[in-house]
Amino acid sequence: MAFVEFLNRPIEYVKGMGPKRAAAMKKELGITTFGELLTWYPFRYVDRSKFFLISDIDNDQVYVQLKGKITGLQIAGKPGSERLTANFRDNSGRIELIWFKGVKWLKNSLLINQEYVIFAKPAYFNGQFNIPHPEMELVAELKDYVPEPLQPFYSSTEKLKSLGLDSRGIRKVMRNLIAGIEGEVRENLTKDLVCRLKLPGREEALKNIHFPEDPVQLKRAQARIKFEELFYIQLRLLKNKFYRHHNQAGFAFTRVGEYVNRFYNEYLPFTLTNAQKKVIREIRADLGSGMQMNRLLQGDVGSGKTLVALMTMLIALDNGFQACLMAPTEILANQHFQNIHKMVTGLGVEVGLLTGSTKASARKKMMARLTSGELKIIIGTHALIEDKVQFNRLGLTVIDEQHRFGVMQRARMWSKSEMAPHILVMTATPIPRTLAMTLYGDLDISVIDELPPGRKPVQTMHFSDSQRLKVIAFIRKNIHAGRQVYIVFPLINESETLDLKYLMDGYDAVLRDFPYPDYAVSMVHGQLKTAEKEYEMERFVKGQTQIMVATTVIEVGVDVPNASLMVIENAERFGLSQLHQLRGRVGRGADQSYCILMTGLKVTTEARQRIETMVRTSDGFEVAEVDLRLRGPGDLEGTRQSGVIDLKLADIVKDEKILKVARQLAEEIIQQDPLLADPANQVFSRHILELEKEQGNLSRIS
């Protein structure tokens, strides 16, 4: 049987699985085939060749294996919530075994004064250790038992456990599956690569990742599978990048005409930084190449990305095309509209705004003018990808905060143009190098790493609740100096389960501490209607209110240069990326700005690391690197829906060295054979096709 056929066989045909368990595996874990089950890798390995004495048990043992006898059984508790306890002894002492499920069946099944091998995780309760729900085997039935030096443990769910597919049950099924792969595993790396990196073969690696002979073999198997995962991500990204550069034709923007020149000479709000000039040169080279541009523009909050985006749109206009900018929220779309409209006033360029709140009559007129080509620039939210929205000649799409849009949503923008429009992706979330290499490895990347002239880094300070009076005095000082203040809360209303500050109570406290008429307060949160939010925002923007009490709805899209102080309540509850985004709401004018992180007295070690990082640096890329180390790539915003990262074993932080090797080798291969047409590289082409059948082919989507 060919390996692909073997991999595609339904899991119900694995010995010990059957239709009922297979249906549960599909529903609970999304596992339907032999291949998917083979890549359900263990999360832990435990030495089952070692036995402990009961007297040896302490807090250092995650799992213990004991040999002894049950000397007594007892059922306790009320009907419906009974528990079974067993007195278990060896030569060194006694310990209590406890079961909360299957109580009656277990009481009738367990044998008194017979020797058992038990295996479990000890628990500490009421000053002593006990063992809940141990795995148990009668020594008399273990005649052929060979202790495993490294027994695999698998993640499961309550539903699967109820069907006997706990870690132990999955282990039995997996052993049956592994027994049948001899000679069925087709290699997906070249012999040259396997030899060069001294890796085990694929079949050997799969056997040893599940049932390793020893720690050395386990380490080799893990290295092989991690490399394979990272290598194919890089190979696919680089192959797609080559295709786009050489096969994905794009509109040739060869002119830099009146719009760009007049804007640069007469309307430029401030002198471009060297970083902005460099990025614009890179964009111009892309636009004039005759191939579709796919460029990621990274820049910290306030670095001037919007100005670069506008100048790129004006290049499109100079070449007879239309441009659009798509933002993930109405607040951000409105902010972009206000900024760009203000910058082009007098230039003779009309800018349209299309969001879910746009009235039907205004929408109808805008659609007609967009279709006729009269409206050249439009800014909006998801509303832009509706089928009714048709352009006359769309040449450029700017996407802000791309990770907030699904891949297929972005792809719908392609249908708006006779040829794929140029794509400029912007993000104010700095992306660590290793993550950018993996998540955006097929895009060209530009970085604005310079703040505009006159901008000062925000000073960040940490205060606990016991220092609140100092913070209130500091807020008053800033307001009396003519500045404005944000106070951000993690929740709108009180939580029954979380002991956190919440906005409604905080708003009342602010009114007490800063009484009207000396101070005016705005309040913004996600449960307000759009019109109410806009009204409150407008009051703050115009300086009619000095304090903005808000939730994280102001994380993006709020630009008030006069706001110089950000106070974040329960800062320990926010992620680093979110804290950095919130801090970016201040420091947008020439005045020194501040960010105050308020926390309770008790803060976890990880939360303390986040707070210390924020206080130490305002460099977004350094913040992002720490965030990646603390949380891992799977939890960072955007990676889950990216369609690119699908790692079962590798970790791009812990396995950075493997990632770099994988990237280097993938680059070598694509440079020499970009289409993977060489017979020696057919193994790569074949496996990429298999991956695309599983995950979909996103190579044509920006």
C-alpha positions, -999 to +999 in steps of 0.1 A: +000+000+000+014+034-010+022+056+020-003+084+010-030+058+009-019+044+043-020+079+057-054+086+043-071+055+058-099+063+083-088+058+119-117+035+126-096+008+109-068+010+135-071-019+159-088-008+191-105+023+176-137+013+159-165+036+145-177+050+179-143+061+191-133+073+156-164+096+155-154+110+189-118+115+178-131+135+148-154+156+169-131+163+198-096+165+181-104+168+144-084+135+138-099+113+110-070+096+093-039+074+101-017+104+091-034+128+115-033+103+143+005+097+137+011+134+142-008+135+175+025+136+193+030+129+230+033+159+253+054+141+280+075+110+285+078+092+319+103+066+329+082+035+337+113+013+345+117+031+378+097+022+410+093+045+440+086+037+476+056+054+493+080+070+517+099+086+488+069+106+476+074+144+478+066+175+458+094+169+433+077+139+416+052+147+388+044+109+384+052+079+406+051+042+400+046+020+431+043-017+438+022-028+468-012-043+480-046-029+487-055-037+523-089-021+525-117-004+505-143+021+517-171+042+500-178+076+515-199+106+506-235+113+498-254+093+470-245+108+437-212+122+449-196+090+464-159+084+464-140+052+468-109+052+489-083+024+492-056+018+517-025+010+497+007-003+514+043-013+505+072-021+528+079+017+535+044+029+544+008+035+533-010+060+510-047+065+502-059+059+466-091+078+457-116+075+429-146+098+422-159+080+391-168+043+385-170+038+423-193+007+424-176-010+395-141-005+410-152-017+445-163-050+430-132-052+407-103-044+430-088-073+449-077-071+485-042-083+494-032-089+458+000-071+445-006-042+421+016-019+401+001+016+402+011+047+383-003+082+389+003+118+398+004+123+436-018+151+451-013+169+484-044+175+505-049+183+542-012+179+550-007+145+534-002+129+499-029+108+482-032+094+447-064+101+427-074+078+398-042+058+394-035+034+365-035-001+380-022-035+368-022-068+387+014-080+390+001-116+384-011-104+349+022-088+340+042-119+331+054-105+298+056-069+310+087-050+300+090-016+318+092+013+293+121+037+299+101+065+283+063+060+282+045+085+261+016+106+274-011+120+251-035+149+255-072+139+256-106+153+265-133+143+290-155+129+262-126+107+249-117+096+284-153+084+289-148+061+259-115+047+272-093+070+252-074+086+280-036+088+276-034+050+283-061+042+258-045+064+231-012+048+238-026+013+231-042+024+198-010+042+188+010+011+194-012-008+171-009+019+144+029+021+147+031-017+144+016-014+109+038+013+094+068-009+086+077-002+050+048+021+045+065+054+053+077+074+023+106+097+029+098+135+024+134+148+025+162+141+001+189+116+011+214+145+007+195+165+033+191+136+057+228+128+055+239+164+057+220+170+089+225+135+103+188+130+108+170+097+112+147+085+084+110+095+086+098+060+095+124+057+123+115+092+136+078+084+138+084+052+157+107+068+182+086+099+187+058+077+200+078+048+216+114+058+220+140+032+227+160+056+248+165+094+254+190+096+226+166+082+200+138+104+213+160+135+209+169+125+173+133+118+164+122+152+178+150+170+159+139+153+126+102+161+130+109+197+141+132+203+112+107+188+088+078+211+100+099+243+099+116+234+066+084+229+047+069+261+060+100+280+048+101+261+015+065+268+007+068+305+017+099+310-004+084+291-034+053+313-032+075+344-030+094+335-061+062+328-079+048+362-070+080+380-080+083+363-114+048+351-124+022+373-106+019+402-130+010+436-115+001+470-128+032+490-136+031+523-118+059+541-137+049+578-131+054+600-101+033+629-111+013+659-099-004+644-069+028+631-053+049+661-062+023+687-051+017+668-018+054+665-011+062+701-019+031+718-004+012+696+020+037+673+037+029+677+074+064+671+086+098+662+071+101+625+062+125+605+084+153+586+067+134+554+075+103+566+058+123+577+027+140+543+025+106+525+027+091+547+000+120+539-023+114+502-017+077+506-025+084+526-056+107+499-069+080+473-063+053+494-080+074+500-111+085+464-116+055+452-135+050+425-108+024+426-080+037+442-049+032+422-016+050+442+010+046+443+048+052+477+064+062+474+101+064+505+123+058+512+159+028+533+169+033+569+158+062+561+134+044+576+103+031+545+085-001+563+074+019+590+057+038+564+037+005+546+028-010+579+016+021+587-006+018+551-020-019+558-028-010+591-045+014+572-068-015+549-078-036+580-086-008+595-106-009+564-128-046+565-133-057+540-107-078+540-076-067+530-041-084+517-009-074+513+027-091+486+048-091+488+086-104+462+111-126+485+131-148+516+125-128+536+150-096+529+131-112+535+097-126+568+109-092+578+123-075+570+090-102+589+071-098+620+093-060+620+090-058+614+053-087+638+045-069+665+065-036+658+047-050+660+012-074+690+017-065+714-011-049+688-032-081+681-051-084+645-040-117+634-025-116+606+001-146+584+008-154+565+040-174+533+039-183+514+071-212+495+085-226+528+098-226+545+064-263+554+056-279+538+026-283+570+006-247+580+011-235+545+003-255+544-029-239+577-041-205+566-031-208+532-049-218+550-081-189+574-079-165+545-071-177+525-101-174+555-124-139+562-112-148+597-099-139+587-064-102+578-063-095+569-026-118+550-003-112+540+033-133+515+051-138+483+071-150+449+061-177+468+042-152+472+013-152+435+005-189+433+000-199+422-035-218+454-042-186+475-038-171+477-073-142+498-084-135+514-118-098+506-117-084+494-084-046+494-084-036+494-047-050+479-015-036+490+018-045+466+047-040+479+082-035+454+111-037+424+086-039+398+114-074+409+122-087+399+088-091+363+078-072+350+047-103+345+026-116+380+035-084+395+022-086+374-009-120+389-018-103+422-025-087+405-055-120+401-072-124+439-073-097+444-100-090+431-135-055+421-123-044+415-087-039+449-071-007+459-054-009+450-017+007+470+012+001+455+046+007+477+076+011+467+112+018+486+144+024+454+162+061+448+159+068+413+148+099+395+161+123+383+134+117+346+140+079+351+138+081+374+107+103+347+090+076+322+096+044+341+094+053+366+066+082+348+050+067+352+015+063+389+018+089+416+013+093+434+046+100+471+052+105+486+087+101+522+099+124+522+129+125+559+135+101+583+152+092+616+134+111+647+145+102+661+179+086+629+192+099+618+226+098+582+240+070+577+265+082+573+301+066+543+317+061+539+355+047+512+377+026+519+408+006+496+431-028+503+445-012+516+478+003+545+458-030+556+442-029+591+458+004+598+441-012+588+408-042+610+413-019+640+421+001+633+389-031+632+368-042+665+382-007+680+375-010+669+338-045+683+334-036+716+350-007+718+325-034+716+297-029+680+289-055+651+286-055+617+302-067+582+294-077+558+322-081+522+309-099+494+326-099+456+318-137+451+323-168+471+317-189+456+346-180+438+378-171+401+375-182+374+399-151+354+392-123+380+387-112+405+414-105+433+389-111+470+386-140+476+363-150+506+342-184+515+356-171+516+392-139+534+380-159+560+362-178+568+395-144+570+413-130+594+387-160+616+390-154+617+428-116+624+425-120+649+396-154+667+402-172+687+376-170+715+366-132+717+371-128+684+351-149+669+324-149+631+317-157+610+286-165+573+288-161+548+259-166+510+259-176+483+235-213+481+246-220+517+236-237+523+203-215+536+175-230+570+176-225+573+213-189+562+210-182+587+183-199+615+203-177+608+234-146+604+212-153+637+195-156+655+228-122+642+239-106+650+205-118+686+207-105+690+242-140+694+257-132+666+282-099+662+300-102+625+310-112+595+289-123+565+309-123+535+286-117+498+279-093+486+253-116+498+225-091+527+223-062+503+217-061+513+181-074+542+161-073+571+186-050+599+178-051+629+202-017+646+203-027+666+234-032+634+254+000+629+274-009+604+301-021+568+299-031+551+332-038+513+328-057+497+357-049+460+365-020+462+341-009+427+352-040+413+334-030+426+299-006+410+275+026+428+265+014+436+230-018+451+243+001+472+269+024+485+242-005+493+219-023+512+247+009+531+255+011+541+219-021+562+223+001+589+241+034+604+229+018+616+197+026+652+202+058+672+211+052+671+249+068+645+272+042+617+277+038+591+304+023+557+309+014+545+344+009+508+350-013+502+380-013+467+396-024+450+428+001+441+455+003+404+444+016+399+409+027+367+392+062+362+380+053+364+344+031+395+349+061+411+367+083+403+337+058+421+314+056+451+337+094+453+340+098+451+302+073+479+297+091+501+322+125+493+308+120+499+271+097+516+246+112+497+217+083+478+202+106+451+187+122+444+220+087+442+236+076+418+209+106+395+214+099+393+252+062+387+244+071+359+220+094+342+246+067+345+273+037+334+254+049+314+224+038+319+188+005+300+191-009+326+215+002+357+197-026+376+180-030+366+144-009+335+142-037+311+147-057+324+117-027+330+095-030+298+075+008+295+077+018+283+112+006+247+117+033+233+140+026+201+159+060+198+176+083+226+167+084+259+186+098+289+167+111+304+199+127+273+215+137+259+182+151+291+167+184+274+157+165+247+138+144+274+122+174+293+109+190+261+094+156+253+078+154+288+063+189+288+050+186+254+034+152+263+019+167+295+004+196+275-011+171+251-028+148+278-041+178+298-055+190+268-074+157+253-084+128+278-077+102+256-093+115+224-077+115+208-111+149+190-107+143+153-104+164+154-071+138+178-057+107+159-067+104+146-032+098+183-020+072+190-047+053+159-039+052+166-002+041+202-008+012+190-029+002+167+000+004+196+025-017+218+002-044+191-001-046+191+038-042+228+045-053+245+012-032+264-012-029+300-001+000+310-024-021+333-045-035+352-015-018+382+001 
